[in-house]
Amino acid sequence: CNPYDGSVYVFRDGTGSMLKYIEWDGQSFQQGKRRAQSGTYPWPKGESGRVVEISEKEFAYLLSQSIVPFKPHK
């Protein structure tokens, strides 16, 4: 995979309650984090360690799930 191709790369933690995503905007990498307020994020089936592609609509759905922006502890 080429991280400079404009794709958004999304990672979920082991418990399924945190998403991290990164994308190249043409000048720098932009990173985001989201935490599920309750429950876990739905995740496509796939083999561990393998890349699974999802559509923009599926990514928007992941971000719309009952979530709050991640705020680091002070």
C-alpha positions in Angstrom: 0.0 0.0 0.0 1.1 3.5 -0.8 0.4 5.9 2.1 0.7 8.9 -0.3 -2.1 7.8 -2.7 -4.9 9.7 -0.9 -6.4 6.7 0.9 -7.4 6.9 4.5 -5.9 4.2 6.7 -8.1 3.2 9.6 -7.0 1.1 12.6 -9.2 -0.3 15.4 -7.9 -1.3 18.9 -8.2 -4.8 20.3 -11.3 -4.0 22.2 -13.0 -2.3 19.3 -13.8 0.9 21.2 -11.1 3.1 19.6 -10.5 4.1 15.9 -7.3 5.8 14.7 -7.1 7.0 11.1 -4.4 8.7 9.0 -4.3 10.2 5.6 -1.9 12.2 3.4 -3.4 15.6 2.4 -0.8 16.3 -0.2 1.6 18.2 2.2 1.5 16.3 5.5 -0.2 13.4 7.3 -3.4 14.1 9.1 -4.3 11.9 12.1 -7.6 11.4 13.9 -8.9 9.4 16.8 -12.4 8.5 17.8 -13.6 6.6 20.8 -16.9 4.8 21.1 -19.2 6.3 23.7 -20.6 2.8 24.4 -20.2 -0.5 22.6 -17.7 -1.2 19.8 -17.2 -0.2 16.3 -18.5 -2.6 13.6 -15.5 -4.0 11.7 -15.4 -5.9 8.4 -14.4 -9.5 8.5 -10.8 -10.2 7.5 -7.7 -12.1 8.2 -5.6 -10.7 11.0 -2.8 -8.5 9.7 -4.4 -8.2 6.2 -5.7 -5.0 4.5 -9.4 -4.8 4.1 -10.8 -2.1 1.8 -14.0 -0.2 2.7 -15.8 2.5 0.8 -16.1 6.2 1.7 -19.7 5.5 2.7 -18.6 2.7 5.1 -15.9 4.9 6.6 -18.5 7.7 7.1 -20.8 5.2 8.8 -18.0 4.1 11.2 -17.4 7.8 12.2 -21.2 8.4 12.7 -21.6 5.6 15.2 -22.4 6.9 18.7 -19.0 8.4 19.3 -17.2 11.3 20.9 -13.9 12.8 19.7 -10.9 11.3 21.6 -9.5 13.6 24.3 -6.1 12.7 25.8 -5.9 12.7 29.6 -4.1 15.6 31.1 
